[in-house]
Amino acid sequence: METGKFFHNLMERKDFETWLDNISVTFLSLTDLQKNETLDHLISLSGAVQLRHLSNNLETLLKRDFLKLLPLELSFYLLKWLDPQTLLTCCLVSKQWNKVISACTEVWQTACKNLGWQIDDSVQDALHWKKVYLKAILRMKQLEDHEAFETSSLIGHSARVYALYYKDGLLCTGSDDLSAKLWDVSTGQCVYGIQTHTCAAVKFDEQKLVTGSFDNTVACWEWSSGARTQHFRGHTGAVFSVDYNDELDILVSGSADFTVKVWALSAGTCLNTLTGHTEWVTKIWPIGREINCKCLKTLSVSEDRSICLQPRLHFDGKYIVCSSALGLYQWDFASYDILRVIKTPEIANLALLGFGDIFALLFDNRYLYIMDLRTESLISRWPLPEYRKSKRGSSFLAGEASWLNGLDGHNDTGLVFATSMPDHSIHLVLWKEHG
């Protein structure tokens, strides 16, 4: 009897499937309006169990994963219209969404550019730029929260440190203790220490050190032996700025005697004396391919002679930038026209440390500031200690400068700012490592 009941139920199932196939064919042949009327009638005949079943399945049926269904190019096009934060949220929907969104290179490159990051188009890894954006957003958040930097100190001099020069992770310091030291900024270790005269300016390379002194002379020293290899005499005031070019065999010095002198580097003889300044010469342009001993132009920001330019200048061969009480001024080097004036009404008398395509580095007596040059707004600041003030403005300097043209995830490392302190130590501001 049980066997007969089983076959009876099986026949019922078979008959049901036949009936369902037939009605499905008929349903598909109906118009949309007729299909809707049929569904309305079936719903009206349904009980609670059927209605609950319908409700549970409708939500799933109505969900269509468009990122999965659309061609990849069309998905990328649609994703361009979403902001990065929304895209990051969408990455949490599913593994498929995360894969597609993460591979949308153009979206993440644009997001990085908007944050002021440099883009290397040669990188082909599709997933690279989302990772870069996540690093970028973290660094920019640290800047906004004033948490992007950390500090350190170099201790070793026994008298006033007046001269600083930084290059490739190494910081040279010159002191009234008749010594110059070369420091590895990353470790804080002294690499070289040699006896010199009093130092008002320093510049170095792997083999030698050039110093300008309060004794009115310039000297060249050998790091390995500490021996003085050349002595330049002729200024009648302290020498506050030096630069040299081995290939051209030229050295240039600026002095408190209001003159600039051009010297033969190897022979130590004076080739030319440039006059025209009415104050100390505390900055000279880096030497290029040739030395033109003519005054090309005198730049000023106002006919009011009480409005002075700050001692720090930026010159990259194309633009000259300097700060004053009236703001930041940018000149075109070819025409000497003023291209831009950036006012900082909320903070007066900011001194310029560095100027790039995206960012500028400035400071005053209390803080170090980063300005976004695209918006001309200050986006970050860092407190400074009571550093030693100087009329010449040379007892402080900027460190690495490439990040001013845009961060790239690798150039926000190392030294940002250094200044000498009243206790003869050197205060360093460094990029904090990425978290």
Salt bridges, closest charged atoms under 4 A:
GLU12 OE2 - HIS8 NE2 3.20
GLU17 OE2 - ARG13 NE 3.29
GLU59 OE2 - LYS63 NZ 3.98
GLU106 OE1 - LYS80 NZ 3.20
ASP145 OD2 - LYS141 NZ 2.53
ASP176 OD2 - ARG160 NE 2.70
ASP177 OD2 - HIS157 ND1 2.99
ASP205 OD2 - LYS208 NZ 2.66
ASP215 OD2 - HIS197 ND1 3.06
ASP243 OD1 - LYS203 NZ 2.12
ASP246 OD2 - LYS208 NZ 2.88
GLU247 OE2 - ARG289 NH1 3.32
ASP257 OD2 - HIS235 ND1 3.00
GLU279 OE1 - LYS391 NZ 3.57
ASP316 OD2 - HIS314 NE2 3.70
ASP372 OD2 - ARG374 NH2 2.82
GLU376 OE2 - ARG340 NE 3.21
GLU386 OE1 - LYS389 NZ 3.81
ASP412 OD2 - ARG139 NE 2.79
ASP412 OD2 - HIS434 NE2 2.82
